[in-house]
Amino acid sequence: MADKEYVHYSIMKDEICSFLAPTEPGQLLVDCTMGEGGHSLEFLNRFPDIRVTGLDADPEIQKKAMRRLAPFGDRVNFVHTYFDEYFEFLPEEDRPDRILIDLGISIFHYEESGRGFSFSREEPLDMRLDTSNPLSAEVLVNEYDEKDLADLIYQYGEERYSRRIAQAIVREREKERITSAFQLAEIVANSVPAAYRHGRIHSATRTFQAIRIEVNNELGRLKSVLRGAVKSLKPGGVIGIITFHSLEDRMVKRYFRDLNRECICPPEQPRCVCGGARVVDLVTRKPAVPTAEEIAENPPSRSSKLRVARRISEFWRDADV
């Protein structure tokens, strides 16, 4: 029976443990988004010699992981940090053999954090993973100008009614400050056509995604961690990244693909002068996705994709993200 204290469903556990399985005793896995520790628990149970360093920006969810993984003692190390910041000044002796980055937001944040990640709850409009961040969803919604609101909802939420939604937000906040997640969700729902409001997904889903991405700088941090993580990986090391929407997946796909290229000269260059070489092998040419059985058990997993690459040498060159 699942432990009721831990509410998050760890996606593609078998696939991840297979792709990132250690090849030697004592290898180090950095779990960049440890959350409640579900994926780390799988590795620690399946591979008795593996060591894990778990990162998380949210101290509350990290406390849950500490309790859950306490039986593994000094095989586990916990670091309270954003994942991109961790790799900036990583000592040579701490370079990992395996890196896992699960970009999904933990169910803990929707169900237990009380920070307004869910549009179905009467909670403060916050959405911060790290509550020391001065930019909350409430500040964003009430202080961004209409054009900036519309642009971020369109770009980060891929929301076709972004202009209408931004207009409605500005109109309603002039009457009273928008302070709750449910209040914002109602504003969004009332601003879009009825057919869209009763569509396959909740009409506020894309808007909430866009605001959450902006508040937590998710795409900026992903861009940064791609460079830092792959560069820190030991030769022969493997990195796996789980994405949940097209903006994330395109960044990961492009970066892995560019590091897999032999030549990085522009197409118009008559001959190769870059002296480039491949940095990684693509372990997954196409992303791994959950099985039908897993999707039936955990419907939110349906949008997830897993891409895996292997660092092939100490040679390093950067690539565009």
C-alpha positions as CSV (number, residue, x, y, z in Angstrom):
1,M,0.0,0.0,0.0
2,A,1.3,3.5,-0.9
3,D,2.3,5.7,2.0
4,K,-0.4,8.3,2.4
5,E,2.1,11.0,3.4
6,Y,3.5,11.0,-0.1
7,V,1.1,12.1,-2.8
8,H,3.2,12.5,-5.9
9,Y,3.2,9.8,-8.6
10,S,6.8,9.3,-10.0
11,I,6.5,9.0,-13.7
12,M,8.1,6.3,-15.9
13,K,10.0,4.7,-12.9
14,D,11.0,1.5,-14.8
15,E,12.2,3.4,-17.9
16,I,14.2,5.9,-15.9
17,C,15.8,3.3,-13.8
18,S,16.7,1.3,-16.9
19,F,18.2,4.2,-18.9
20,L,20.1,5.6,-15.8
21,A,21.1,2.4,-14.2
22,P,24.6,2.6,-12.7
23,T,27.4,0.6,-14.4
24,E,29.8,0.6,-11.4
25,P,29.5,0.5,-7.6
26,G,29.4,3.9,-5.8
27,Q,28.2,5.9,-8.8
28,L,26.5,9.2,-8.0
29,L,23.0,10.3,-9.2
30,V,22.0,13.9,-8.9
31,D,18.2,14.1,-8.7
32,C,17.7,17.7,-9.7
33,T,14.1,17.9,-8.7
34,M,13.8,15.4,-5.9
35,G,10.4,16.6,-4.6
36,E,9.1,13.9,-2.2
37,G,11.9,11.6,-3.3
38,G,9.9,9.1,-5.4
39,H,12.5,8.6,-8.2
40,S,15.4,8.6,-5.7
41,L,13.6,5.9,-3.6
42,E,13.4,3.7,-6.7
43,F,17.2,4.1,-7.4
44,L,18.2,3.5,-3.8
45,N,16.1,0.4,-3.5
46,R,17.0,-1.1,-6.9
47,F,20.7,-0.3,-6.8
48,P,22.3,-0.9,-3.3
49,D,25.6,0.8,-4.2
50,I,24.3,4.0,-5.8
51,R,24.6,7.4,-4.0
52,V,22.1,10.2,-4.5
53,T,22.3,13.9,-4.1
54,G,18.8,15.4,-4.1
55,L,18.1,19.0,-5.0
56,D,15.0,21.1,-4.4
57,A,14.1,24.8,-4.1
58,D,11.2,24.2,-1.8
59,P,12.3,23.5,1.8
60,E,8.8,22.1,2.8
61,I,8.8,19.4,0.2
62,Q,12.4,18.6,0.9
63,K,11.6,17.9,4.5
64,K,9.2,15.1,3.3
65,A,12.0,13.6,1.2
66,M,14.3,13.7,4.1
67,R,11.9,11.7,6.3
68,R,11.1,9.3,3.5
69,L,14.8,8.5,2.6
70,A,16.2,8.6,6.1
71,P,16.6,4.8,6.2
72,F,19.3,5.1,3.5
73,G,21.6,7.1,5.7
74,D,24.7,8.7,4.2
75,R,23.9,7.2,0.7
76,V,21.7,10.3,0.3
77,N,22.7,14.0,0.5
78,F,20.1,16.8,0.4
79,V,20.8,20.3,-1.0
80,H,18.3,23.2,-0.8
81,T,18.9,25.0,-4.1
82,Y,17.5,25.7,-7.6
83,F,19.0,23.0,-9.9
84,D,20.7,25.4,-12.3
85,E,22.5,27.1,-9.4
86,Y,23.9,23.8,-8.1
87,F,26.0,23.2,-11.2
88,E,27.6,26.7,-11.4
89,F,30.5,26.0,-9.0
90,L,30.4,22.2,-8.6
91,P,33.8,20.8,-7.4
92,E,35.5,18.2,-9.6
93,E,35.1,15.5,-6.9
94,D,31.3,16.0,-7.0
95,R,30.8,15.5,-10.7
96,P,27.9,13.1,-11.2
97,D,27.6,9.9,-13.2
98,R,23.9,10.2,-13.6
99,I,21.6,13.2,-13.7
100,L,17.8,13.1,-13.6
101,I,15.7,16.2,-14.2
102,D,11.9,15.8,-13.8
103,L,10.3,19.1,-14.8
104,G,6.8,18.2,-13.6
105,I,5.3,20.1,-10.7
106,S,4.8,17.8,-7.7
107,I,1.3,16.9,-6.7
108,F,2.3,18.2,-3.3
109,H,2.2,21.7,-4.7
110,Y,-1.3,21.3,-6.0
111,E,-2.7,19.3,-3.1
112,E,-0.9,20.4,0.0
113,S,1.2,23.5,-0.4
114,G,-1.7,26.0,-0.2
115,R,0.0,28.3,-2.7
116,G,-2.6,28.5,-5.4
117,F,-1.1,26.1,-8.0
118,S,-4.6,24.6,-8.6
119,F,-7.3,26.7,-10.1
120,S,-10.0,24.6,-8.3
121,R,-9.0,25.7,-4.8
122,E,-9.7,28.8,-2.8
123,E,-6.0,29.5,-2.0
124,P,-3.8,32.5,-2.0
125,L,-2.5,33.3,-5.5
126,D,1.2,32.5,-4.9
127,M,2.6,29.7,-7.1
128,R,6.2,30.2,-5.9
129,L,8.3,27.1,-5.4
130,D,10.6,29.1,-3.2
131,T,8.6,31.6,-1.1
132,S,11.5,33.9,-0.6
133,N,11.1,34.8,-4.3
134,P,9.7,38.4,-4.4
135,L,7.6,37.7,-7.5
136,S,4.4,35.8,-6.6
137,A,1.5,35.1,-8.9
138,E,-0.5,37.8,-7.1
139,V,2.1,40.4,-7.8
140,L,2.3,39.4,-11.4
141,V,-1.4,39.3,-12.0
142,N,-2.0,42.7,-10.3
143,E,1.0,44.6,-11.5
144,Y,2.0,43.5,-15.0
145,D,0.6,45.7,-17.7
146,E,-2.0,44.3,-20.1
147,K,0.4,43.7,-23.0
148,D,3.0,41.9,-20.9
149,L,0.3,39.8,-19.4
150,A,-1.1,38.9,-22.8
151,D,2.3,38.1,-24.2
152,L,3.4,35.8,-21.4
153,I,0.0,33.9,-21.5
154,Y,0.4,33.5,-25.2
155,Q,4.1,32.5,-25.2
156,Y,4.3,30.4,-22.1
157,G,0.7,29.0,-22.1
158,E,0.3,28.8,-25.9
159,E,-3.2,30.3,-25.2
160,R,-5.1,31.5,-28.2
161,Y,-7.4,33.7,-26.1
162,S,-4.5,35.5,-24.3
163,R,-5.6,39.0,-25.3
164,R,-9.1,38.5,-24.0
165,I,-7.9,36.9,-20.8
166,A,-5.4,39.8,-20.2
167,Q,-8.1,42.4,-20.8
168,A,-10.4,40.6,-18.4
169,I,-7.7,40.4,-15.7
170,V,-6.9,44.1,-16.0
171,R,-10.6,45.0,-15.9
172,E,-11.4,43.0,-12.8
173,R,-8.3,44.1,-10.9
174,E,-9.4,47.7,-11.3
175,K,-12.4,46.7,-9.2
176,E,-10.6,44.8,-6.6
177,R,-7.2,43.1,-6.2
178,I,-7.0,39.6,-7.4
179,T,-5.8,37.5,-4.5
180,S,-7.0,33.9,-4.9
181,A,-6.4,31.1,-7.4
182,F,-10.2,30.4,-7.6
183,Q,-10.9,34.1,-8.3
184,L,-8.4,34.2,-11.2
185,A,-9.8,30.9,-12.6
186,E,-13.3,32.4,-12.6
187,I,-12.0,35.6,-14.4
188,V,-10.4,33.4,-17.1
189,A,-13.4,31.2,-17.5
190,N,-15.7,34.1,-17.9
191,S,-13.5,35.8,-20.6
192,V,-13.4,32.9,-23.1
193,P,-16.2,31.5,-25.4
194,A,-18.6,29.1,-23.8
195,A,-17.4,26.2,-26.1
196,Y,-13.8,26.7,-25.0
197,R,-14.9,27.1,-21.3
198,H,-16.4,23.6,-21.4
199,G,-13.6,22.0,-23.5
200,R,-11.4,19.0,-22.8
201,I,-9.2,20.8,-20.4
202,H,-10.1,23.6,-17.9
203,S,-10.1,27.0,-19.6
204,A,-7.6,28.3,-17.0
205,T,-5.0,25.5,-17.4
206,R,-2.9,27.4,-20.0
207,T,-3.0,30.7,-18.1
208,F,-2.0,29.1,-14.8
209,Q,0.8,27.3,-16.6
210,A,2.1,30.6,-18.1
211,I,2.0,32.4,-14.8
212,R,3.7,29.6,-12.9
213,I,6.5,29.5,-15.6
214,E,7.1,33.2,-15.3
215,V,7.0,33.3,-11.5
216,N,9.5,30.5,-11.1
217,N,11.6,31.4,-14.2
218,E,11.2,27.8,-15.3
219,L,12.4,28.2,-18.9
220,G,15.3,30.4,-18.0
221,R,16.4,27.9,-15.3
222,L,16.0,25.0,-17.8
223,K,18.2,26.8,-20.3
224,S,20.8,27.3,-17.6
225,V,20.7,23.8,-16.2
226,L,21.0,22.2,-19.6
227,R,24.4,23.8,-20.0
228,G,25.5,23.3,-16.4
229,A,24.4,19.7,-16.0
230,V,25.8,18.3,-19.2
231,K,29.1,20.1,-18.7
232,S,29.4,18.7,-15.2
233,L,28.5,15.1,-16.2
234,K,31.4,12.7,-16.1
235,P,32.5,11.1,-19.4
236,G,30.2,8.1,-19.9
237,G,27.6,9.6,-17.7
238,V,24.0,9.7,-18.6
239,I,21.4,12.5,-18.2
240,G,17.6,12.0,-18.4
241,I,15.1,14.8,-18.6
242,I,11.3,14.5,-18.3
243,T,9.3,17.3,-19.9
244,F,5.6,18.0,-19.7
245,H,4.9,20.6,-22.4
246,S,6.2,21.5,-25.9
247,L,8.2,24.6,-24.7
248,E,10.4,22.5,-22.4
249,D,10.6,19.5,-24.8
250,R,11.8,21.7,-27.8
251,M,14.6,23.2,-25.6
252,V,15.8,19.8,-24.5
253,K,15.5,18.2,-28.0
254,R,17.4,21.1,-29.6
255,Y,20.2,21.1,-27.1
256,F,20.8,17.4,-27.1
257,R,20.6,17.4,-30.9
258,D,23.2,20.2,-31.3
259,L,25.6,18.6,-28.9
260,N,25.3,15.4,-30.9
261,R,26.5,17.1,-34.1
262,E,30.0,16.6,-35.5
263,C,30.0,20.0,-37.2
264,I,28.5,23.2,-36.0
265,C,29.5,25.4,-38.9
266,P,26.7,27.4,-40.5
267,P,25.1,25.7,-43.6
268,E,26.5,28.3,-46.0
269,Q,30.0,27.5,-44.9
270,P,31.8,25.8,-47.9
271,R,33.8,23.6,-45.7
272,C,34.1,22.7,-42.0
273,V,36.4,25.0,-40.0
274,C,34.8,24.7,-36.6
275,G,36.9,21.7,-35.4
276,G,33.8,20.6,-33.6
277,A,33.0,17.1,-32.3
278,R,30.1,15.4,-30.7
279,V,29.7,15.9,-26.9
280,V,26.9,13.4,-26.4
281,D,25.3,10.4,-27.9
282,L,21.5,10.4,-28.1
283,V,20.3,7.4,-26.1
284,T,16.7,8.1,-27.1
285,R,16.4,9.3,-30.7
286,K,12.7,9.7,-30.0
287,P,11.5,10.4,-26.5
288,A,10.2,7.6,-24.3
289,V,6.6,8.0,-23.2
290,P,4.5,6.4,-20.5
291,T,2.7,3.2,-21.3
292,A,-1.1,3.1,-21.7
293,E,-1.3,1.3,-18.4
294,E,0.6,4.1,-16.6
295,I,-1.5,6.8,-18.3
296,A,-4.7,5.0,-17.1
297,E,-3.3,4.9,-13.6
298,N,-2.0,8.5,-13.6
299,P,-3.7,10.6,-16.3
300,P,-1.4,13.7,-15.9
301,S,1.5,11.5,-17.1
302,R,0.1,11.5,-20.7
303,S,1.9,14.7,-21.7
304,S,5.3,13.6,-20.3
305,K,8.4,12.8,-22.5
306,L,11.7,11.4,-21.5
307,R,14.9,12.3,-23.4
308,V,18.2,10.7,-22.5
309,A,21.8,11.5,-23.6
310,R,25.3,10.1,-22.7
311,R,28.4,12.3,-22.4
312,I,31.0,10.6,-24.5
313,S,34.3,12.4,-23.6
314,E,35.9,15.2,-21.7
315,F,35.7,17.3,-24.8
316,W,33.3,20.2,-24.3
317,R,31.7,22.8,-26.6
318,D,28.5,24.6,-25.9
319,A,25.5,24.7,-28.2
320,D,22.4,26.8,-28.6
321,V,19.4,26.1,-26.4
